[in-house]
């Protein structure tokens, strides 16, 4: 018998249903009941972790796709979770394996479009599907079941919301299932998720239900306090003295009244807001203050390492700060921080300290009890910090068979794990090849982690959802045990109590949700579900902060470390779970983020860049543009003229997915969007019109920061397109910053006179989308112009023509083309280079090298 979420064997009856593999899935009445409800209408399915939410969805899918004309789509927020679902579906569904396909950023866009046509079941990360919908690569009309796993993420601007809107609008016979063990922190949060996904039914099972209770066992949760050694307290106090001194300077600037080192994160955000206002008015106090605030953030992170992680983790952090201060682009905050006498003394004491945090010894003792005295088989240790995960793995491996489990992104001084390495590690853990898995947050959410005897929290997590996900790794088939370690009188205490209160409230609300499901369904039906995105239910603050920087997202979270602070240059990335400060509310005073194993910045999850497999991460990037899809058109292919009655086409650059414009246009009747990697322009509307879009802030940054990229971009557009357009988006161009009006007028005059560009103003993204639609319609319908991403001008220099030829091959873009030409010296040398020689060029990965050789070396087949 196989059940999703790592459920165990049973001697009971098995599911007997067309398309479900006979004798595989145990028949469980609660799963059948939930599936029957989900088959009737768009349904939110809530079920505790480990009890088979994916099985419920699979039963619905098996019923809906019996007719081979239909297909299903299952969305999950991380690549490992997508792979896990794919393995389960291939085992449990009597559908050929090649008709159950996986869509992640590792699958090339053109390949995805081809795979989609013949697939019966598509399992994907949401960012990839979002890209393919905006790029018009896939059609949802015959998708008869769409599942949103971990649907509590459907808040803010997360990709789930856009996909749900498109699905409800375009599918011939839509049915949506949302799945979560923890749908939201309150009724309004749950209503927001339901409204965003178009759900009308709520089906809830709790561990109180008799049908569920027989498949669960009690989980004993204990918390153990540890005392900090005197030396660690002295290091912490020295750092806190510097924090107090920096806050005193900020108080003198008039942006705060607090100088206590444990100032709340809420107050930190207030300070940052006040400093931004000063900077917007070009007041020097703002720039000085933002630099001081960056130091405060870094120091608070260092304190958190010392208090809750280990002195070794603190040492690693200090080393990164010293490296940053020595770099050519070091900020004043970086340099002041490492040269401060008190900080240098703390560094010296940390380097001399030859002991580990007392949590290390307590962890070893608990593991010895579980695996030795109690004859346990497996233990998971969770920690927020990748530094701690690696140090703890080395420490425990002297006594137990131990392996780490971290995210895919590399960070300074730490290599990530590939998806294959992650899967192999889990397989070996299930097979009993080692006893202890030390994991960052990547193993929390939904992964089919095997049943364990002990889940150890190296530190508490400050949100109920993550705590529930972690504890769900035990107590499924036998009684489980959870231990949480807390360093006394540290931020651990605040996080622990906040999580505990939130979890209790969530459990109560899940029980009450079951009783008030009818009322929620009634409220949902009152909403205009045909246009739910236009009049959303007023949301509460989403639990754990927004997911998309909000953008989304590994998957989905705020950046770790000091990434939000002015001069900070840390912003490390990793597994995609939000940093600690993103989760701290008013109850978690002094909350600060570790440089943890998180997905930084935009948080567009695992597939935000949608890069092909094997890419190096910096291939084909020019002026911030991603080149995931390769060149838009091969040289020599001329688009057909626009025919009357056809959809008006708008070609958008990949980077523009950071805004809502391309997504908005893709939902409009008569508009067809296409995603390309544009060498020039943000949007192409015909063979003579390319549009550069700048927000007011971006435009003014060009004038105040000495950045000339805007003029270079417009110059490139003018060389390729007869009618370049610059759109400046936003209010108060002349009053937003303290920039002299003549400087602004001079820049506008230069764009118009020197570059021949038309400069147009819009108030917001909606107006920009309207403008693009209007211009594209005039060009293509009234002027009968075709769309060409290469423009109509042919006055390229020899150098430009050489770059153009190389850039038109496979996944090569303008930057990589220049790098190849600089390396080999000529177009001929590039085209005749072997794969090994190509791999020596910076920015060229295996996929790009293989594609170049394939395009250059393959026979021509007309």
N, C-alpha and C positions, 0 to 999 in steps of 0.2 A: 504494500500500500504506500502511495506517496501523497503527501499533503503539502501544500505550500507552507511557508513559514516554519519549516523544519519540524513538522509534527511527526509523531511516532506511529508505530505499528498498532494494529488492532485486529481482533478476530471477528469483528462484526460484518454486516452486509456491506456490499460495495455499490457505488453509483452505477445504475443501469440506464444509460442515456445515449442516444445516437451521437456519434463523434467523440464520446469519452471512452478512453481505453478501458476495456473490461477488467475487473479485478484489481484496479489500481487505486481508486479514490474511495475511502471509507464513506459510507452513507451516514451523514450526521444531520439530524433533523433541523438544527438551528441554521446550518448552511443552506439546506433546501428551502427553509422558510424565507431566509433573506434573499435567495436567488429568485424565488417566486415573486416576491415584492418587487425586486429590481427588474423583472421581466415585464411588469405591468406599466411602469412609468419611470421617468428620470429620478433616480434614487440615490440618496446619501446612505451608504452602508457603514455603520460604526460597529466595530468588533475589537475586543482587546487584542493586543499584539500576540502573535503566535497561534491564533485560533482559525486561520485559514481565510482571510479576506480574499486572497487571490483565487482560491478555489471557488468562492461565490461568483466572482467575475467570470471565471472560466466556464462555470455551468451556464451562465447567461449567454456567453459567447457561443458555446456549443449549440445552444438552442437557436440562436439568431442566424448563424451562418450555415445552417444545414443545406440551404440552397446555395450552390456554388457561385451564384452571381453576386453574393454579398461578401463583404469582408469586415473585419473588426480592427480597431486601433486601441492599443493599450499604451498609456503614457506613464512613465516613471521618472523621477527627478534625477537619478544618477545612472551612469553607465553600468556599474556593477549590478544594480538592481534590475536594469533592463536585461542584462545577460542572464541573471537568475530567473526572471520571469520567462525568458525564451526557452531555457532548459526545461522548466516545468511544463510549459505549454507543449513543447515537442514530445515530452513523455506522456502527457495526459490527454492530448487531443489526437484523434485518428485523422490527422491531416498531414500530407507529405511534409517532411522537414523543410524542404526548399520553398514551401509556401508559407512558412512561419519565419518572417524575416526581421532582422534587427536594424534599426536606423539610429546611428549615433554619428558624431562628427568624424569618426574614423572611416565612414563609408562616403565615398565621393558623391557629390550632388547628382551628377549624371547617372551614376550607378543606382542611386536611390530612386530616381524617376523611373528607371527601367524595372527595378525590383518591384516597385509599387504596383505596376500593371498586373502582374501575375500572382501577387500575394493574397492569401486568405486572411492571415493574421499579421499585423505589423506592430512591433513592440519598439518603442522609441523614446528618446528624451524629448522634452517639449520644445527646446530651442531649435532642434533640427526640423521638427514638423512646422514650427512657426516660420523658419526660413524658407522651407519648401512651399508653404502656402503663399507667403509674400512673393516668392519667386515664381509662382504659378507652375510648379513642377508636379504637383499632385492634385487629385480631384477627390473631394469627400462625398460625392453624390451617392456612391454605393457602399459607404461605410454604415453598417446597420447597428453597430455597437461600439461606443467609445468609452473607455475606462480611464479615469483620472486617479492614479494611485497616489497615496499621501496627499489627498486633495486639500488638506488644511493649508497648503501652499497657495491656494487660489485667492490671493489677496493682492492689493496694490496693482502693479503693472506686470505681474508674473505671466509667463507665456500661456499658462493654462487658460486664462481668461479670454485671450484673443482666439485661441483654438476653439474654445467652446462656442464663442459667438459665430465663427465661421461654420462650425459643424451644424449648429441649429439652423443656420440660414441656408445651407447648401445640401445637406443630406436628404435623400428621398424618403427615408424612413428612420429618423434618428432615435437613438436610445442611449442615455448617458448614465453611467454608474460612477459615483465618487466613493472612494474608499479611504478610511482613516481609522486609526486606533485613538486618535486624539484630534477631533475636528476643530476645536477652538476653545478659547478660554471662557466664553460666555455666549449667551443666546444670540446677541447681535453679531458676534464673530461667526457663528455657525450660519446665521441667516445671510451674511455677506458671502460666504463660500458658496452656499446654495444658489444665491442669486447670480453670482459670477459664472457658475457652471450650468445654470438653467435647471436646477434640481427641484422637484416638486414633492417627492416622498422622502421620509426619513425612517430608516429601518435600523433599530439599535438592539444589540444584544450585550448584556453585561455579564460579569462572572456570577451575578446573583441568579441568573436564569438557570433553571434546573438542567436544561439541555446542554448548557455551556459548562456548568460547574463540574460535571463528571469528567471533563477533559482538562481541567485546571487543578493546580495544587497550590497550597499556601506558599507564599514567598516571605521569608523572614528577613525583614529589613533592620539592620543594626547600624548605628553610627558610633565611631570610635574617635575620641579626641586625642591629639598628640600635642605635646608641649614643644615650643621652639627652643633650641639651644641658645645659651646666652650670646654666643658670638653672632649667630644669625640675627638675633634681636638688635644687636649693636650695629650690624650692617644695615638693617632696615631703618633704624633710627637715624643713622647718618644720611641716608638717602632722603628720608622724610624731612630732615632739616633743610635740605636743598629745595625740596618741593615747597616748604613754607616760605623760604626766601624768595622764590620765583613768584609765588602767589601774592606776597607782600608788594612786589613791584607791579603786579597786575592791579592790585588794589589802588596803588598810587595813580594808575592810569584811569581809575574810575570805572572799571568794568566789572568789579566784584567787591563784595564786602567780606568774603571769607578768606582766611589764610590757613585753615586747618588742613593738614596733609590728606585727611580722609574726606575731602570735599566730594560731594556726590557727582556722579556722571551727569545728572540733570543740570547741575550748576556749571559744569565744564561746557556743556552745550550752550548754556546761556552766555557764558563768557565769549565763546567763539562767535555767537551771533552778534554780540555787541562790537567785537573787533572787526567783523566783516562789514558792519555799517560804517565804521571809521575808515576802513580801507576803500569802500565804495566812494567815500567822500575825499579820497586821496589824502587822508590825514596820517602823518608819520606815526602817531601813537598806535594806529591799527597795525601797521607792519611790524613795529617793535613788539607789540603785545602778542601777535600771532606767533612770533618766534619764541617768545617766553612760554606761551601755551604749549607749543610743540615740545619744549623741554619738560614741562609738567607731565605731559602724556608719557613721554619716554621714561621718566623717573617713576611714575606710578606703575608702569609695566614692570620695571626693574624690581620695585618693591613687591609686586605680586609674585614674581619669580622667586624672590628670596623667601617670602612667607609661605607660599603654598606649594612650590615645586621642588627646587633643590638649589643649592649654591652652584652646583655644576651647570644647571640651566642658566643661572644668573651669569656665570662666567662666559658662557657661549653668547649670551645677549650682549654683554659688555664688549666682547670681541667684535661683534657685528657693528656696534656703535663706533668703535675705534677705526674699523675699516671704512665706515661711512665718512668719518671725519677726515680721513686721509685722502679720500677720492677727490677728483678734480672738481666735481660739482657739489662739494660739501656745503651745507648751509651753515649759517652762523650758529644756529641752534645745535647742530652736530658738534661743531668745534668747541663751543662754550661748555657743552655738557661734559665731554671727556677731559677737558682741561680744568674743570672746577676742582679745587683742592679737596673738598669733602667727598666728591665723587671718586677722585683718584684714590683717596684713602679707603673708601668702600671697595673699590676694585682690588687694591692691594690685599685687604683682609680676606676678600673672597678667594683670591688666588692662593693665599696661604692656608685657607681652611681645607683640611684634608678629610673631612667627614661628609656623609650624605645626609639628606633630610631625614628626620626620624620616621617619616612615612615609608621610607625604603625598608627599614628594618621591620616595621609593622606589617608591611606587605609580604615580606618573606615569611614571617611567622604565620600569617593567615593562610598562605599557600601551603606551608608545611602541614598545618592542621587539616586542611581540606584534602590535599592530595596524599598525605602520609597517614596521619592518624585515622581519618575518616574514609580512606580508600576512594577518594574522588578521582575522576578521570580528566576533567577539563575545567579550566578557569579562564575568564576574560577579565583583564584589567583595563579600565578606561581612563584616559587622561586627556586633558585639554591641549597639552603642549607636545609638539613633535620632539622638541629637545628632551623632554621628560620621557617620552615613549622610548627613545633610542637609549638614553642613559639607563632607564629601568630595565629594558630588555637585556642589556649587557650585564647588569647587576644580577638579575634573576637567572640568567643562563648559566651562571656558575653553580646553581643548585637545582634547576629544573630545565626541562626541554622547553625553551621559550623562543617565540618568534614575534616580530613586530608586524603591525598591519596599519599602514598609513596611506595617505592619498597619493594621487598620481603626479601632482605638481612638484617640481624640484624647488627647494628653498636653499638659501646660501648655507653651505656646509651640510646639506642633507639631500639625499636623492630620494625622490618619490618612488612609488611602486607602480609598475605598469598594470593595466587591467589584467593581463595574463598572470602576472606575479600575484596579484590580489586573489584571483580565482584559484591558482595553485595552492596558495597559503591556506585558504578556507578548505579546500579539498583535503589537504594534509591534516588540518585540524580535525575535520570530521572523521577522518580515517584513524585518528588516534596516534599520528606519527609524532606529535609533540603535545605537551600538557597545557601550556600557558600561552595565550594570545594577548599581547599588549597592544591596544588599539587606540587610535584617536577617534574622532567622531564619525569617521567614514563607515564604521560598522554599526552605527546606532540605528539608522533609519531603514527598516524594512528588509535588510539583507538576511538571507537564509543562513544565519550563523547557527551552528549546532547547539543543542541543549547543553548547558554547562551546570556545574555544581555550585559555582560561586561567581557572582559578578561583583567585582571590586571597583568602586569609584575612588580613584586616587584623590580626587577633589569633587565636591558637589557641583552640580550644574544648576544654573539659576532659572531654568524653565521646566515646567511640568511636562511638556511634550517630550523633551529630550530625556528627562528622567524616566518617563514611562517607556520610551523606546529602549533605553539601556536595560531597565529591569526586565523587559520582555524577553531577554536572552536566557532567563532561567525560570523555573517553576512551571514548565509546560507539561511535562510527563511525570515528574517527581517533585517532591518538595524542594524548593530552591532557596538560596540564601544570597542576600545582597548586603554588602558592607560599604559604608561611606566613611572615608577618612577626612577629619577636619583638623586643621591647625588652629589651636585655641587663640582667640582674640585677633583673628585675621579676617580677611574678606571671605574666607571659607564659611564663616559663621553666617554672614549676610546672605550668601548664595544658598546655603543649606535651608535656612528658614523660609526664604522666599520660594524656593522650589517646593518645599514641603507644604506650604500654605496653598500655592497654586495647584499642586497635584491633588490635594484634598478637595479643593474647590472644583477641579475638573472632574474628579470621580463623582462628586455629588451632582455636578451638572450633567454628566453622562447619564446618571440614573434618572435625573429629572427630565433630561431630553427624551428618554424612553416614554415617560409618562405624559410629556407635553408635545409629543410628535405631531399629534393631530392639530394642535394650535399652531405650530410652526408651519405645517403644511398649508393650513388655512391662510396664514400671512403670506406665504410664498405665492399662493394662487392669486392673491390680491395684487401682487406685483405684476407689472406688464412684462411677462417673460418673453414676449416677442421682441421686446426692445429693452431687456434688462440692463444692458450696458449703458443705456442713455440715462436711466433714472435709478441708479443703484441705491440699495438700502444704505443708509448712512452708517459707515463701518466704525466699529471701535478700533483702537490701535491694534493692529494684528499682533498675535502672540509672538514674542521673540523678535519683534521688529519686522521690517519689510524684507522681501527676498531679493529685490533687484537693485540694490544700491541706489535705489532698489532696482533692479533689473532682473533679478533673479536670481541664474544662476547657474559645488558639486553639490555642491551644488547648492547654491543659493545662499548666500549669507553675506554678512558685512565683512569687510576686510579686517584682518587681524592686526595686531601691533598698534602702531601709531599712525595708521594711514589717514585718519581723519584730521590730524593736527597740522595746521599751517605748514611749517617748514619740514615736517616729518618726511623722511624718505624710506621708511621701513616697508609698510604695506606688503608684507610677505604673503604668498599664496600657498594653498595646500588643498585640504580636503573638501572645503565647501560647506562648512557649518559656521554659523556666525561667531565672531569673537565675543568674549565675555561681556564687554561693555554694551554690545547690541541688545543683550537680554535683560540688563539690569534696570529695574524700575525704581520707584521712590523707596522701596523697601530695601534695596541693595545699596546702601550708602558706600561711597568710595569705590564703586565698581570701576574696573579698568580692564582693558583687553590684553591678554597675553598675545605674543606673536605665535598664535597657535596654528594648528594644522588646518587653515581655512582657505576658502576660495576668496581671493581679494577683489577689491574694486567693484566692478559692475555686477558681480554676482549673477551673471547669466548662466549659472550652473556649469555642468561638466562640459557642455558643447557650445559654450558661448561663441567661440571662434569658429566652430564648425570646420576645424582644420582637417585635411586629409591625413590618413594614417601615415605615420613616419615623418611628418613634418617636424621641423625643428622648433617651431613656435615663432620664428622671426622671418620665415620665408615670405617674400613678396609683400612686404609692408611698406607703404609709402605715404608719408603725411598722415599716419594713423589709420590707413585703409587696410582692411584685411583682404587677402587674395585667395580665399578658400576655394573659389569656384573656377579659378583659372581665367583665361582671357575670354571675353564675351563672344567674339566671333573670330574665326580663322580668316587670315588675310585673303582677299579675293572673293569672299562670299558677299554678294550684294543683296540686301533685304528687298523683298518684294514691295512695290508701292502700296500705300495704305488704300484699301478698298472701302467704299462707302458701306456703312452698316457693320463693319468690323469694330471690335473693341479698340478703344484708344489705349496705346501702350505707354507706360512710364517705366523707364529703366532707372533703378536706384542702386547706388553704391552700397556695398555690404555695411559700411560704417554707419549708414543712416538707419540701421535697425535700432540704434540707441535712442532714436526718437520714435514717435508714434506715427509719423507721416506716411511711411511706406505701408504700414499695417492699415492705416485709415484708408488710403487709396485702394488697397487690395479688397476692401469690403464694399466699394462703390460700384453701382451698376454701370456697365459700359466701360469700366477701367480695368485694364489688365496690367499687373505689375510684373516686373522681371528683375531679379537680383543679378548683378554682375560686379566684377572688380573693375571699376572705372579708373583709367589712367588719369583722366581729367574730369572734373565736375562731380557733384553729388547726385545729380539727376540729369538724365538725357531725355529730351522731349521730342527731338526730331534730328535730322541729319545736320541741322544748323543751329540748334538751341541746346546749350548745356547750362545747367544752373549750379552755381556755388551758393550754398546756404550758410549764413553766419548768424548766430544769435547776437544781440546787442553786446552782451558781455564779451563774446569772442572778437567781435569787431573792435571794441574799445581796447581789449588786451593787445591787439595788433599795434594800436597807436601808443600805448603806454609801456609795452614790454619790449619794444624793439624787434618783435617777430615780424619778418617780412613774408612769411609763408602765404598769407592771403593774396598778396600781389603776385607772387610766383604762380599760385594756383590759377588766378584769373588770367595771367599771361599765358599759361599753358592752354587754358580753355580758348583764349582768343586765337591761338595759333591753329587750333583744330576745328573751331566752330565759328561760323560767320556771325552769330548772334549770341554771344555769351551774356548770361544774366547773373547778377548778384542779388540775392534776397537777404535783406537784413531783418531779422525776426525779433520782435520784442518792443516793449514800451520805452518811452522817454530816452531816446537816443542822445539828446543833448544834456539831459539832467541826471542820467544814471550814474555818472562818474564825474569827478572834478577834472574834466578834460575840456580845454578851451574850444569854443565852438568853431574857431577858424581851423584848428587842427582836424576836427571832424569834417568840415567842409572841404578842406584840402584833400583828405583821403577820398571822399566821394568824387571830387573833381578828377583826381588821378584815375580812379576806376573808370570813369566815364570818358575822359579825354585821352588819357595815355593808353588805355587798354580797350577802349571801344565797348565797354560793358554797359548794359542797362541795369540801373540800380533800383530795385523795388522794395517797398517796405510792407511788412505784415506784422500783426500784433502777436500772433501765437502760432502754434503748430497747425491748428485747424485752418487758419487763414492761409498758411503756406500751402497746405494740401489743396485748398480751393484754387489758389493761384496756379499751382502746377497743373491741376486738372483743366483749368481754363486755357492755359497756354498750349498744353499738349493737344487739346481738342481743336483749337484754332489751327495749329500746325498740321495736324494729321487729317482732319476732316475738311477744313476750309481751304487750306493751301496744298492739300494732297501730298504732304511730305512723308517720307519714310523715316523710320528710326534707325540711326546708326551710331554705335558706341565709338566709332572711329572718326566721326564728323565728316564734313565734306571737303575740308581744305587739304591740300596735298603738298604744301610748301615745307616739307620736313627737310632739315639739314641731313647730311650724310650720317652724322652721329645719331640723330633721331631715328633715321630709317634703320640703322643697324640695331638700335635698341628695340625698335618696333618689331623687327623680324624675330629676334630672340624672345621677346616678351610674348609673342603669339604662340609659343610652343607650350603645350601641356599646362602644368601648374605654375609656369614661370610668369612673374609680373615685372613691372618696371624696375624695381630696386634690384631684384635678383638678376634681371637681364643685364643691368649695368655691372653688377658684381662679376657675372660670368665673362662679360666682354673685357673687363679690366684684368681678370685672371688669365684668360686664354689669348687675348689680343686681337681676335677677329671673329666674325660670324662663322667663317669656315672652320676655325679651330674649335669653336664651341660645338658645332654640329658633328664634328668627327671625334670628339673626346669620348673616351670610354666611361663606363659607369663609375669605376673606381676613381678616375680622375675628377669626374663631376662631384663626387662626394667630398673631395678635398676643399671645395669652394664653400666659404661661409654662407650659411642660409640655404644650402641645398641638402635636402634629406633624401632618404632612400626612394620614397614615392616619386619625388620630382625627378631624380636621376633616372629611374626606371621609365617614367613617362617620356622624358626627352629622348632616350634611346629607342623607345617604342615608336614615337612619332617620326624620328629621323631615319630609323633603320628598317621600318616595316615596308613591305611592298605596297604600291598604290592599287587600291581596288575601287574602281569607279562605281 
